[in-house]
Amino acid sequence: MKFQHLQAFVAAAHHRSLRAAAREMGITQPAVTHTIRELETTLNAELMIRSVRGIELTACGLALLPRAEQLLGDMQRTVEAVEQVKGELAGKVSLGTTPSIALTMLPQAVSTFRRAMPLVSLHLEEVTLPEALAKLRNGTLDIATTHHVQALDADLVQTPLFSTQFVVAMRTGHPLANARRLHELLDSEWIVTVGTDDVPHSVVHAMFDAHGLPVPKRVLRAPSSFAVTLGLISQTDVIACFTRPLAAAVAPLGVRVVEIEEALPGYDISVLSRRDLLPTPAALQFVSCLQDAARERIGGLTT
């Protein structure tokens, strides 16, 4: 297989169109068709078929796609690593992150990184843990910042970034703003950012269960939508659990922390990457910027 084979196949698979793949690659459609046929001959397998909806991947094509994406990403990162070692500070760093990082450490990390490597392109996206793992494996992401994974698969590695605590957050002026015990909040409506299947494993459920209390009966679900959560917390009587740095970051929007007497769950954040692919110098620099930002932010909250 050649680089051009994989490039043409992935482009056609993403666009579901040979014509669009040709436009992306800057070549003719017959050239794309010829290149993909060469790849099929090399693999002795049909990878694509035409349909009324455009290009459809066969079972073999579906099996090849994530591996082809990973190979292309790895090859690009290899070239960028060599260029960056030579002093050509260009290329790209792709990061997947969560609201707890995006609204706290990330802005400072980006600003610091920009001063050190102004020509490196940044790709930043909010991801769930399953999305982060999948995108790390297929090469879409260089690194991801998410909660520490207790049973991480052997193909990935995680480096601790910081540890903090969850807090109870509600709007300024909430009727229960003076509550100090969890049982006082049992009848309130809570919001969690997980899907229906994961609600029993949410921080809210774990928090009440750890202190021998029944879980709240009224729980709103806003899967992977921090914007929905923040809107409701700041403007209604819905309550949530935030990390302490996140609660501090959104305080200007009318969100306050209720200091509950019971111990609340801790939260460990780590940087995830692939074990078999060393991060480029630019990615390592970005991790260093995240670590510096985390130390400053967490230190500021504890002094």
Secondary structure, 3 states (H helix, E strand, C coil): CCHHHHHHHHHHHHHCCHHHHHHHHCCCHHHHHHHHHHHHHHHCCCCEEEECCEEEECHHHHHHHHHHHHHHHHHHHHHHHHHHHCCCCCCEEEEEECHHHHCCCHHHHHHHHHHHCCCCEEEEEECCHHHHHHHHHCCCCCEEEEECCCCCCCCEEEEEEEEEEEEEEEECCCCCCCCCCHHHHCCCCEEECCCHHHHHHCHHHHHHHHCCCCCCCCEEECCCCHHHHHHHHHHCCCEEEEEHHHHHHHHHHCEEEECCCCCCCEEEEEEEEECCCCCCHHHHHHHHHHHHHHHHHHHHHHC
